[in-house]
Amino acid sequence: MRLYTFAFAAVLFVTLDSHAQVEVPGQLLHDKHCLSCHATRIYTREDRKAAKWEQVREQVDRWQKNVSLHWKDAEIDLVTEYLARRFYQIDCPSKC
């Protein structure tokens, strides 16, 4: 009986895990630090500030400085890439 219970639990875990949302690089940083101040709808509003990759990166850099996160360029790039692809549908430059 225990073997069947274990097998059922293992199948259930794999099934639940396969339906989990896969997080992309930059999403964890974004979700932890950005969503505490604003929702994602800020990226889809009509009067949004950024329309190009460089503009998205400037906004990420500006806000990480405003809240004293002290992110390195690599972290800024990861969050920029996540936002550019997820919300702005902007392809990242060749350096990504």
C-alpha positions in Angstrom: 0.0 0.0 0.0 2.8 2.4 0.8 4.4 1.8 -2.5 1.2 2.8 -4.3 0.9 5.9 -2.1 4.5 6.9 -2.9 3.9 6.3 -6.6 0.8 8.4 -6.6 2.5 11.2 -4.8 5.4 11.1 -7.2 3.1 11.3 -10.3 1.1 14.1 -8.7 4.3 16.1 -7.9 5.6 15.7 -11.5 2.2 16.7 -12.9 1.9 19.7 -10.7 5.6 20.7 -11.4 5.1 20.4 -15.2 2.3 22.9 -15.0 4.3 25.4 -13.0 5.1 28.7 -14.6 8.7 28.8 -15.9 10.4 32.0 -14.7 12.8 33.6 -17.1 16.0 35.4 -16.1 15.2 38.8 -14.8 11.6 37.9 -13.8 12.6 37.0 -10.3 14.4 40.4 -9.8 11.5 42.2 -11.3 8.8 40.4 -9.3 10.7 40.9 -6.1 11.7 44.5 -6.4 9.4 46.2 -8.9 5.9 44.7 -8.1 6.1 46.0 -4.6 5.6 49.5 -5.9 3.5 49.0 -9.0 1.6 46.4 -11.0 2.5 45.2 -14.5 -0.2 47.3 -16.1 2.3 50.2 -16.0 4.0 48.6 -18.9 0.9 48.3 -21.1 -0.6 51.8 -20.5 -1.1 54.0 -23.6 1.2 56.7 -22.3 4.1 54.4 -21.4 7.5 56.0 -21.5 9.5 53.4 -23.4 9.2 52.2 -27.0 12.7 51.0 -27.7 15.2 48.6 -25.9 17.4 51.5 -24.8 14.4 53.3 -23.3 13.3 50.3 -21.4 16.8 49.9 -20.0 17.0 53.6 -19.1 13.8 53.2 -17.1 15.0 50.1 -15.3 18.3 51.7 -14.5 16.6 54.9 -13.3 14.2 53.1 -11.0 16.7 50.7 -9.5 18.8 53.8 -8.6 15.8 55.6 -7.2 15.2 52.7 -4.7 18.9 52.1 -4.1 19.1 48.6 -5.4 22.7 49.0 -6.6 22.2 46.5 -9.5 25.1 45.7 -11.7 24.8 46.1 -15.5 24.1 42.4 -15.9 21.1 42.6 -13.5 19.7 45.7 -15.3 20.1 43.8 -18.6 18.2 40.8 -17.3 15.3 42.8 -16.1 15.3 44.9 -19.3 15.3 41.7 -21.4 12.4 40.3 -19.4 10.3 43.5 -19.7 11.2 44.1 -23.3 10.1 40.6 -24.4 7.2 40.1 -22.0 5.4 43.5 -22.1 6.9 45.6 -25.0 7.4 42.9 -27.6 10.8 44.4 -28.4 13.6 42.2 -29.6 16.8 42.6 -27.6 20.0 43.7 -29.3 22.6 41.1 -30.3 24.3 41.3 -26.8 21.5 39.4 -25.1 
